[in-house]
């Protein structure tokens, strides 16, 4: 469990001798993986695609297809004073830089400097796969047991788990309003679109929820339910919420043609703004869209994902597929939205070969939720998303 770091500085003045004594600072109580060591990333340029994604209880690497995963030795940056271990024959041993077999995800444990706290991280190396069908069938509770996370499963012989999805659930945990997993904005639901054999598949349920007194103090009175391809940086959620959402992964190997799927939606009754002022003239709206954008800004050789401020406005966006007027269908409704050029940009075959595009798919229960405007109680259900690529039609 993560505990905020704290520093106690107490000075005692001794009048007779005018000597000040300072109490020793307490040991750090944080136990987090902050990042992957850049020297390790730089040493593996032919292996990694994009940036490692460091989330609350997971580190996910995307690697080139066909790469050997059986002997990798990642090194991590930790909170000050923390240590990282792994289990060997039931005993904790130092693990930073230790070679392990990542044919399946491996578990690491980070221990705080003060020795009172620890947290498990799941670390995975997954080969890049073009996004096709996204079913929301695969999910589990995070390592803390507080909220759900989603993943896809590869069709390879290992059934490799692919960590494309992120949500804002980790940020909602900060509010203290999530007493149980079902209290969070993004949750699984058992009543998805019917399969061909007549049984029902699972789907995802996204609900705009109140953030309580914590959120109101920060002028964040609501949290829209969301799921997106990319990364959520929970340590930025309270201070820079829109920068905490890192949209997109380098999973574009062909020209995308359409975004398809099913959804249903019901808006909440009362629209409020960032100051919790009611606006009876406004009505909440869902949002489902996909963007394809240039992964590397001009002059940079590092992948820079879009964020909550520029995911729909960046001049790097090349294609956009979006349901402009989703309405409020009560029953499952199929949609098929074409990817349309943005500005005068087109997909370059050379940039495709060099893996210089990224794609983000975003679903949210409140279209303006990133700016904390919307209606508490708005609910969006989504299922069976699919990207249709050129040649797949």
C-alpha positions as CSV (number, residue, x, y, z in Angstrom):
1,X,0.0,0.0,0.0
2,X,1.2,3.4,-0.9
3,X,1.6,5.9,1.9
4,X,2.3,9.6,1.1
5,X,5.9,10.6,2.0
6,X,6.2,13.0,4.9
7,X,9.0,15.0,6.5
8,X,9.1,16.2,10.1
9,X,11.5,19.0,11.0
10,X,11.4,20.1,14.7
11,X,13.8,22.6,16.1
12,X,14.5,23.0,19.8
13,X,16.2,26.2,21.0
14,X,18.4,26.1,24.0
15,X,18.5,29.6,25.5
16,X,21.5,29.1,27.8
17,X,23.9,28.0,25.1
18,X,21.9,29.2,22.0
19,X,22.3,25.8,20.3
20,X,19.6,24.4,18.0
21,X,19.0,20.7,17.6
22,X,17.1,19.2,14.6
23,X,15.3,15.9,15.0
24,X,16.3,13.3,12.4
25,X,13.9,13.0,9.5
26,X,11.8,9.9,9.5
27,X,12.4,7.2,6.9
28,X,10.4,7.4,3.7
29,X,7.1,5.5,3.8
30,X,6.6,5.2,0.0
31,X,7.0,2.0,-2.0
32,X,6.5,2.8,-5.6
33,X,8.1,2.1,-9.0
34,X,8.5,5.6,-10.4
35,X,10.0,4.7,-13.8
36,X,12.2,2.3,-15.8
37,X,15.8,3.3,-15.7
38,X,16.6,5.3,-18.8
39,X,20.0,3.7,-19.2
40,X,18.3,0.3,-19.4
41,X,15.8,1.6,-22.0
42,X,18.6,3.1,-24.1
43,X,20.5,-0.2,-24.0
44,X,17.5,-2.0,-25.7
45,X,16.6,0.1,-28.7
46,X,15.8,-2.9,-30.9
47,X,13.5,-4.5,-28.3
48,X,11.1,-1.8,-27.1
49,X,8.3,-0.1,-28.9
50,X,7.3,3.2,-27.3
51,X,7.7,4.0,-23.6
52,X,7.3,1.5,-20.8
53,X,4.0,2.2,-19.1
54,X,4.3,2.5,-15.3
55,X,0.9,2.3,-13.6
56,X,-0.2,2.0,-10.0
57,X,0.5,-1.8,-9.7
58,X,1.8,-2.7,-13.1
59,X,4.7,-2.0,-15.5
60,X,4.0,-3.0,-19.2
61,X,6.5,-3.1,-22.0
62,X,5.5,-3.4,-25.6
63,X,8.2,-5.2,-27.7
64,X,8.9,-6.1,-31.3
65,X,7.1,-9.2,-32.5
66,X,9.4,-12.3,-32.4
67,X,11.6,-10.9,-29.6
68,X,13.0,-13.3,-27.0
69,X,11.3,-12.8,-23.7
70,X,13.0,-15.6,-21.8
71,X,15.9,-13.6,-20.4
72,X,15.3,-10.0,-19.7
73,X,16.7,-7.9,-16.8
74,X,14.7,-4.7,-16.4
75,X,15.9,-2.0,-13.9
76,X,13.5,0.3,-12.2
77,X,13.7,3.7,-10.5
78,X,12.1,3.6,-7.0
79,X,10.9,6.1,-4.5
80,X,13.8,7.3,-2.3
81,X,15.1,4.6,0.0
82,X,12.8,1.9,-1.3
83,X,14.1,-1.6,-2.3
84,X,12.7,-4.1,-4.8
85,X,12.6,-7.9,-4.4
86,X,11.4,-11.1,-6.0
87,X,10.6,-14.5,-4.6
88,X,13.1,-17.3,-5.0
89,X,12.3,-20.6,-3.3
90,X,9.9,-18.7,-1.1
91,X,12.5,-16.1,0.0
92,X,12.7,-12.4,-0.9
93,X,15.9,-11.6,-2.8
94,X,17.0,-8.3,-4.5
95,X,15.5,-8.1,-7.9
96,X,16.6,-4.9,-9.7
97,X,18.4,-5.9,-12.9
98,X,17.9,-9.7,-12.2
99,X,17.4,-11.7,-15.4
100,X,14.0,-13.4,-15.5
101,X,11.8,-15.3,-18.0
102,X,9.0,-13.0,-19.1
103,X,7.1,-15.4,-21.3
104,X,4.5,-14.7,-18.7
105,X,4.2,-11.7,-16.4
106,X,6.5,-11.6,-13.3
107,X,5.8,-10.2,-9.9
108,X,8.0,-7.8,-8.0
109,X,7.6,-6.4,-4.5
110,X,8.7,-2.8,-3.6
111,X,9.4,-2.2,0.1
112,X,9.4,1.2,1.7
113,X,12.5,2.6,3.4
114,X,10.8,2.5,6.8
115,X,10.0,-1.2,6.4
116,X,6.3,-0.8,7.2
117,X,4.9,-0.8,3.7
118,X,5.1,-2.9,0.5
119,X,3.4,-3.2,-2.8
120,X,3.4,-5.8,-5.5
121,X,3.9,-4.9,-9.2
122,X,3.1,-7.1,-12.2
123,X,5.7,-6.6,-14.9
124,X,5.0,-7.8,-18.5
125,X,6.7,-7.8,-21.9
126,X,4.1,-8.1,-24.6
127,X,4.7,-8.2,-28.4
128,X,3.0,-5.6,-30.5
129,X,-0.2,-6.7,-32.1
130,X,-2.5,-4.6,-34.3
131,X,-5.7,-3.9,-32.5
132,X,-8.7,-5.8,-34.0
133,X,-11.5,-6.9,-31.7
134,X,-11.7,-5.5,-28.1
135,X,-14.1,-7.5,-26.1
136,X,-13.9,-6.4,-22.5
137,X,-14.1,-10.1,-21.5
138,X,-10.8,-10.1,-19.6
139,X,-10.4,-8.1,-16.3
140,X,-9.3,-8.6,-12.7
141,X,-8.9,-6.6,-9.6
142,X,-5.7,-4.6,-9.3
143,X,-3.0,-5.7,-6.8
144,X,-4.6,-3.7,-4.0
145,X,-8.0,-5.3,-4.6
146,X,-9.7,-2.0,-4.8
147,X,-10.8,-1.6,-8.5
148,X,-10.9,-3.4,-11.8
149,X,-8.4,-3.4,-14.7
150,X,-8.8,-4.7,-18.2
151,X,-6.5,-6.6,-20.6
152,X,-6.8,-8.4,-24.0
153,X,-5.6,-11.9,-24.7
154,X,-3.4,-12.7,-27.7
155,X,-4.3,-15.7,-29.8
156,X,-0.7,-17.0,-29.6
157,X,0.0,-20.4,-28.0
158,X,0.8,-18.7,-24.7
159,X,-2.4,-16.7,-24.5
160,X,-0.2,-13.6,-23.8
161,X,-2.0,-10.9,-21.9
162,X,-1.9,-7.5,-23.7
163,X,-2.2,-4.5,-21.5
164,X,-3.7,-1.9,-23.9
165,X,-6.3,-0.5,-21.6
166,X,-6.2,2.1,-18.8
167,X,-8.9,3.8,-16.8
168,X,-9.0,6.6,-14.2
169,X,-10.0,4.2,-11.4
170,X,-6.6,4.6,-9.7
171,X,-7.2,8.3,-9.6
172,X,-10.7,7.8,-8.1
173,X,-9.1,5.8,-5.3
174,X,-7.5,9.0,-4.0
175,X,-11.0,10.5,-3.3
176,X,-11.8,7.9,-0.6
177,X,-15.2,7.3,-2.2
178,X,-14.4,3.8,-3.5
179,X,-15.3,1.6,-0.6
180,X,-15.8,-1.4,-2.9
181,X,-14.8,-2.2,-6.5
182,X,-18.4,-1.5,-7.8
183,X,-18.1,2.1,-6.4
184,X,-15.6,3.0,-9.0
185,X,-16.4,4.8,-12.3
186,X,-15.3,1.9,-14.5
187,X,-16.6,-1.6,-13.9
188,X,-17.4,-4.8,-15.7
189,X,-21.0,-5.8,-16.5
190,X,-22.3,-9.3,-17.1
191,X,-24.9,-8.3,-19.8
192,X,-23.0,-7.5,-22.9
193,X,-24.0,-8.0,-26.5
194,X,-25.3,-11.5,-27.2
195,X,-22.9,-13.8,-28.9
196,X,-23.7,-15.9,-31.9
197,X,-24.6,-18.9,-29.7
198,X,-27.2,-16.9,-27.8
199,X,-25.2,-16.4,-24.6
200,X,-24.3,-13.0,-23.3
201,X,-20.8,-11.6,-23.3
202,X,-19.4,-9.3,-20.7
203,X,-19.1,-5.6,-21.4
204,X,-17.8,-2.5,-19.6
205,X,-20.0,-0.1,-17.6
206,X,-18.8,3.5,-17.3
207,X,-20.5,5.8,-14.8
208,X,-19.9,9.4,-13.9
209,X,-19.6,9.5,-10.1
210,X,-19.3,12.1,-7.4
211,X,-15.8,12.6,-5.9
212,X,-17.1,13.8,-2.4
213,X,-15.5,16.5,-0.3
214,X,-12.0,15.7,-1.5
215,X,-12.9,16.4,-5.1
216,X,-15.0,19.4,-4.4
217,X,-12.1,21.1,-2.6
218,X,-9.9,20.6,-5.7
219,X,-12.7,21.7,-8.0
220,X,-13.1,18.2,-9.3
221,X,-16.7,17.4,-8.3
222,X,-17.1,14.4,-10.5
223,X,-15.2,11.7,-12.2
224,X,-16.4,10.4,-15.5
225,X,-16.2,6.7,-16.1
226,X,-13.6,6.0,-18.8
227,X,-11.5,3.5,-20.5
228,X,-8.8,4.2,-23.1
229,X,-5.8,2.8,-24.9
230,X,-2.7,4.2,-23.1
231,X,-1.6,4.8,-19.6
232,X,-2.9,6.5,-16.5
233,X,-0.3,8.1,-14.2
234,X,-2.0,8.0,-10.8
235,X,0.6,10.1,-9.0
236,X,-0.3,13.1,-11.3
237,X,-4.1,12.6,-10.9
238,X,-4.7,15.1,-8.1
239,X,-2.4,17.9,-9.3
240,X,-2.4,17.6,-13.1
241,X,-5.4,15.4,-13.9
242,X,-5.5,15.8,-17.7
243,X,-1.7,15.2,-17.9
244,X,-2.2,12.0,-16.0
245,X,-4.0,10.5,-19.0
246,X,-1.5,9.4,-21.6
247,X,-3.5,8.5,-24.7
248,X,-2.3,6.0,-27.3
249,X,0.1,3.2,-28.1
250,X,2.3,2.5,-31.2
251,X,0.0,-0.3,-32.5
252,X,-0.6,1.0,-36.0
253,X,0.8,-1.3,-38.7
254,X,-1.8,-0.6,-41.5
255,X,-4.2,2.2,-42.4
256,X,-7.3,2.1,-40.2
257,X,-10.6,2.4,-42.0
258,X,-13.4,2.3,-39.4
259,X,-14.1,2.1,-35.7
260,X,-17.0,-0.2,-34.9
261,X,-18.8,-1.5,-31.8
262,X,-21.9,-1.4,-29.7
263,X,-23.1,0.9,-27.0
264,X,-26.1,2.2,-24.9
265,X,-26.3,5.3,-22.8
266,X,-28.4,7.1,-20.2
267,X,-27.5,10.7,-19.1
268,X,-27.6,11.7,-15.5
269,X,-30.4,14.1,-14.4
270,X,-28.4,17.2,-13.4
271,X,-25.5,18.8,-15.4
272,X,-23.0,20.5,-13.1
273,X,-19.8,22.4,-13.9
274,X,-16.4,22.4,-12.2
275,X,-17.7,24.7,-9.5
276,X,-20.7,22.3,-8.9
277,X,-23.1,24.9,-10.3
278,X,-26.2,23.3,-11.8
279,X,-27.0,24.0,-15.5
280,X,-30.5,22.8,-16.3
281,X,-30.1,24.0,-19.9
282,X,-27.2,21.5,-20.5
283,X,-27.5,17.8,-21.1
284,X,-24.7,15.2,-20.6
285,X,-23.4,13.2,-23.6
286,X,-21.2,10.1,-24.0
287,X,-18.1,10.1,-26.1
288,X,-16.6,7.2,-28.1
289,X,-13.7,8.0,-30.5
290,X,-10.4,6.9,-31.9
291,X,-7.5,9.0,-33.0
292,X,-4.4,8.1,-35.0
293,X,-1.5,10.5,-34.6
294,X,2.2,11.0,-35.2
295,X,4.0,9.4,-32.3
296,X,7.1,11.6,-32.4
297,X,6.8,15.4,-32.3
298,X,9.0,17.2,-34.8
299,X,12.6,17.1,-33.7
300,X,12.1,14.3,-31.2
301,X,13.2,10.7,-31.3
302,X,11.0,9.8,-28.2
303,X,7.4,8.7,-28.3
304,X,5.3,11.5,-26.7
305,X,1.6,10.4,-26.1
306,X,-1.2,12.8,-26.3
307,X,-2.9,13.8,-23.1
308,X,-6.3,15.1,-21.8
309,X,-5.6,18.6,-23.1
310,X,-4.6,17.8,-26.7
311,X,-6.1,14.4,-27.5
312,X,-8.6,16.0,-29.8
313,X,-6.7,19.2,-30.7
314,X,-3.1,18.3,-31.3
315,X,-1.6,19.2,-34.7
316,X,-0.1,15.7,-34.7
317,X,-3.5,14.0,-35.2
318,X,-3.8,12.5,-38.7
319,X,-7.2,10.5,-38.5
320,X,-10.2,10.7,-36.3
321,X,-13.3,8.4,-36.0
322,X,-16.0,9.6,-33.6
323,X,-19.7,9.3,-32.9
324,X,-20.7,12.9,-33.2
325,X,-24.3,12.6,-31.8
326,X,-24.5,9.4,-29.8
327,X,-27.9,10.1,-28.3
328,X,-29.3,7.9,-25.5
329,X,-30.2,4.5,-26.9
330,X,-31.7,2.2,-24.3
331,X,-30.8,-1.0,-26.2
332,X,-27.5,-2.1,-27.6
333,X,-26.8,0.0,-30.7
334,X,-24.2,-0.8,-33.4
335,X,-22.0,2.0,-34.8
336,X,-19.5,2.1,-37.6
337,X,-17.6,5.4,-37.8
338,X,-15.0,6.0,-40.6
339,X,-11.6,7.3,-39.9
340,X,-11.6,10.8,-41.4
341,X,-8.5,12.9,-42.2
342,X,-7.8,15.8,-39.9
343,X,-6.6,18.9,-41.8
344,X,-4.5,18.0,-44.8
345,X,-2.7,15.1,-43.2
346,X,-2.5,11.6,-44.7
347,X,-0.9,8.3,-43.6
348,X,2.6,7.9,-44.9
349,X,3.7,4.4,-46.0
350,X,7.2,5.2,-44.9
351,X,6.1,6.3,-41.4
352,X,4.0,3.1,-41.1
353,X,7.1,1.0,-41.9
354,X,9.0,2.9,-39.3
355,X,6.3,2.5,-36.7
356,X,5.8,6.2,-36.2
357,X,2.1,6.3,-35.6
358,X,0.1,5.7,-32.4
359,X,-3.6,5.0,-31.9
360,X,-5.9,5.8,-29.0
361,X,-9.5,4.6,-28.5
362,X,-11.4,6.5,-25.8
363,X,-14.8,5.8,-24.2
364,X,-16.3,8.1,-21.5
365,X,-19.7,8.6,-19.8
366,X,-19.3,12.4,-19.9
367,X,-18.0,14.1,-23.0
368,X,-16.6,17.1,-21.0
369,X,-15.6,15.0,-18.0
370,X,-11.9,15.8,-18.4
371,X,-12.8,19.3,-17.4
372,X,-15.1,18.1,-14.6
373,X,-18.3,19.1,-16.3
374,X,-21.1,16.5,-16.6
375,X,-23.9,14.8,-14.8
376,X,-23.4,12.5,-11.9
377,X,-25.2,9.2,-12.7
378,X,-24.6,9.2,-16.5
379,X,-24.0,5.6,-17.6
380,X,-22.3,4.3,-20.8
381,X,-22.1,0.6,-21.7
382,X,-19.6,-0.4,-24.4
383,X,-18.9,-3.8,-26.0
384,X,-17.2,-5.5,-28.9
385,X,-15.1,-2.6,-30.2
386,X,-13.3,-3.3,-33.4
387,X,-10.8,-1.4,-35.6
388,X,-11.2,-2.3,-39.3
389,X,-7.9,-2.0,-41.1
390,X,-7.4,-1.5,-44.8
391,X,-7.6,-4.9,-46.5
392,X,-9.8,-6.3,-43.7
393,X,-13.0,-5.1,-45.2
